[in-house]
Protein backbone atom coordinates (compact mmCIF):
# COMPACT_ATOMS: atom_id res chain seq x y z
CA UNK A 1 0.00 0.00 0.00
CA UNK A 2 1.32 3.46 -0.87
CA UNK A 3 1.50 5.91 2.02
CA UNK A 4 2.07 9.66 1.81
CA UNK A 5 3.30 11.63 4.83
CA UNK A 6 3.42 15.43 5.02
CA UNK A 7 6.61 16.40 6.84
CA UNK A 8 6.98 19.13 9.47
CA UNK A 9 9.94 21.45 10.16
CA UNK A 10 12.10 20.07 7.32
CA UNK A 11 13.17 21.16 3.84
CA UNK A 12 11.31 18.19 2.35
CA UNK A 13 7.55 18.60 2.09
CA UNK A 14 6.42 14.99 1.79
CA UNK A 15 7.56 11.38 1.92
CA UNK A 16 6.00 8.61 -0.18
CA UNK A 17 6.65 4.91 0.36
CA UNK A 18 5.06 1.50 0.12
CA UNK A 19 4.29 -0.52 3.22
CA UNK A 20 3.63 -4.24 3.12
CA UNK A 21 3.12 -5.62 6.62
CA UNK A 22 6.02 -3.99 8.45
CA UNK A 23 8.40 -3.75 5.46
CA UNK A 24 9.02 -0.40 3.78
CA UNK A 25 10.00 -0.02 0.09
CA UNK A 26 10.01 2.56 -2.72
CA UNK A 27 10.78 5.56 -0.51
CA UNK A 28 10.87 9.00 -2.14
CA UNK A 29 11.07 12.50 -0.72
CA UNK A 30 9.67 15.67 -2.29
CA UNK A 31 12.06 18.55 -1.68
CA UNK A 32 15.01 18.49 0.68
CA UNK A 33 18.66 17.56 0.04
CA UNK A 34 18.28 15.42 -3.06
CA UNK A 35 21.48 13.37 -2.85
CA UNK A 36 21.27 12.68 0.88
CA UNK A 37 17.61 11.71 0.72
CA UNK A 38 18.20 9.36 -2.22
CA UNK A 39 20.95 7.70 -0.19
CA UNK A 40 18.75 7.32 2.89
CA UNK A 41 15.95 5.92 0.74
CA UNK A 42 18.24 3.26 -0.75
CA UNK A 43 19.83 2.36 2.56
CA UNK A 44 16.54 1.63 4.32
CA UNK A 45 14.64 0.16 1.35
CA UNK A 46 13.30 -3.28 2.22
CA UNK A 47 13.78 -3.11 5.97
CA UNK A 48 11.18 -3.09 8.71
CA UNK A 49 9.42 -0.25 10.46
CA UNK A 50 11.17 -1.20 13.71
CA UNK A 51 14.63 -1.11 12.12
CA UNK A 52 13.97 2.28 10.51
CA UNK A 53 12.73 3.67 13.81
CA UNK A 54 15.75 2.37 15.72
CA UNK A 55 18.23 3.80 13.19
CA UNK A 56 16.62 7.16 12.36
CA UNK A 57 14.45 8.35 15.27
CA UNK A 58 15.76 11.37 17.09
CA UNK A 59 18.20 12.60 14.43
CA UNK A 60 18.14 16.40 14.31
CA UNK A 61 19.08 18.79 11.50
CA UNK A 62 20.88 21.90 12.74
CA UNK A 63 18.69 23.80 15.17
CA UNK A 64 15.50 22.14 13.97
CA UNK A 65 13.60 19.85 16.33
CA UNK A 66 13.61 17.06 13.70
CA UNK A 67 15.20 16.02 10.39
CA UNK A 68 14.12 14.30 7.20
CA UNK A 69 15.44 11.03 8.68
CA UNK A 70 13.47 11.53 11.88
CA UNK A 71 10.38 12.41 9.83
CA UNK A 72 10.78 9.15 7.89
CA UNK A 73 10.85 7.23 11.18
CA UNK A 74 7.66 9.01 12.27
CA UNK A 75 6.04 8.39 8.87
CA UNK A 76 6.64 4.65 8.82
CA UNK A 77 5.39 4.29 12.39
CA UNK A 78 2.23 6.25 11.54
CA UNK A 79 1.66 4.13 8.43
CA UNK A 80 2.18 0.90 10.34
CA UNK A 81 -0.17 1.98 13.12
CA UNK A 82 -2.83 2.93 10.58
CA UNK A 83 -2.71 -0.62 9.19
CA UNK A 84 -3.34 -2.07 12.64
CA UNK A 85 -6.71 -0.29 12.93
C-alpha positions as CSV (number, residue, x, y, z in Angstrom):
1,X,0.0,0.0,0.0
2,X,1.3,3.5,-0.9
3,X,1.5,5.9,2.0
4,X,2.1,9.7,1.8
5,X,3.3,11.6,4.8
6,X,3.4,15.4,5.0
7,X,6.6,16.4,6.8
8,X,7.0,19.1,9.5
9,X,9.9,21.4,10.2
10,X,12.1,20.1,7.3
11,X,13.2,21.2,3.8
12,X,11.3,18.2,2.4
13,X,7.6,18.6,2.1
14,X,6.4,15.0,1.8
15,X,7.6,11.4,1.9
16,X,6.0,8.6,-0.2
17,X,6.7,4.9,0.4
18,X,5.1,1.5,0.1
19,X,4.3,-0.5,3.2
20,X,3.6,-4.2,3.1
21,X,3.1,-5.6,6.6
22,X,6.0,-4.0,8.4
23,X,8.4,-3.7,5.5
24,X,9.0,-0.4,3.8
25,X,10.0,0.0,0.1
26,X,10.0,2.6,-2.7
27,X,10.8,5.6,-0.5
28,X,10.9,9.0,-2.1
29,X,11.1,12.5,-0.7
30,X,9.7,15.7,-2.3
31,X,12.1,18.6,-1.7
32,X,15.0,18.5,0.7
33,X,18.7,17.6,0.0
34,X,18.3,15.4,-3.1
35,X,21.5,13.4,-2.8
36,X,21.3,12.7,0.9
37,X,17.6,11.7,0.7
38,X,18.2,9.4,-2.2
39,X,21.0,7.7,-0.2
40,X,18.8,7.3,2.9
41,X,16.0,5.9,0.7
42,X,18.2,3.3,-0.8
43,X,19.8,2.4,2.6
44,X,16.5,1.6,4.3
45,X,14.6,0.2,1.4
46,X,13.3,-3.3,2.2
47,X,13.8,-3.1,6.0
48,X,11.2,-3.1,8.7
49,X,9.4,-0.2,10.5
50,X,11.2,-1.2,13.7
51,X,14.6,-1.1,12.1
52,X,14.0,2.3,10.5
53,X,12.7,3.7,13.8
54,X,15.8,2.4,15.7
55,X,18.2,3.8,13.2
56,X,16.6,7.2,12.4
57,X,14.4,8.3,15.3
58,X,15.8,11.4,17.1
59,X,18.2,12.6,14.4
60,X,18.1,16.4,14.3
61,X,19.1,18.8,11.5
62,X,20.9,21.9,12.7
63,X,18.7,23.8,15.2
64,X,15.5,22.1,14.0
65,X,13.6,19.9,16.3
66,X,13.6,17.1,13.7
67,X,15.2,16.0,10.4
68,X,14.1,14.3,7.2
69,X,15.4,11.0,8.7
70,X,13.5,11.5,11.9
71,X,10.4,12.4,9.8
72,X,10.8,9.1,7.9
73,X,10.9,7.2,11.2
74,X,7.7,9.0,12.3
75,X,6.0,8.4,8.9
76,X,6.6,4.6,8.8
77,X,5.4,4.3,12.4
78,X,2.2,6.2,11.5
79,X,1.7,4.1,8.4
80,X,2.2,0.9,10.3
81,X,-0.2,2.0,13.1
82,X,-2.8,2.9,10.6
83,X,-2.7,-0.6,9.2
84,X,-3.3,-2.1,12.6
85,X,-6.7,-0.3,12.9
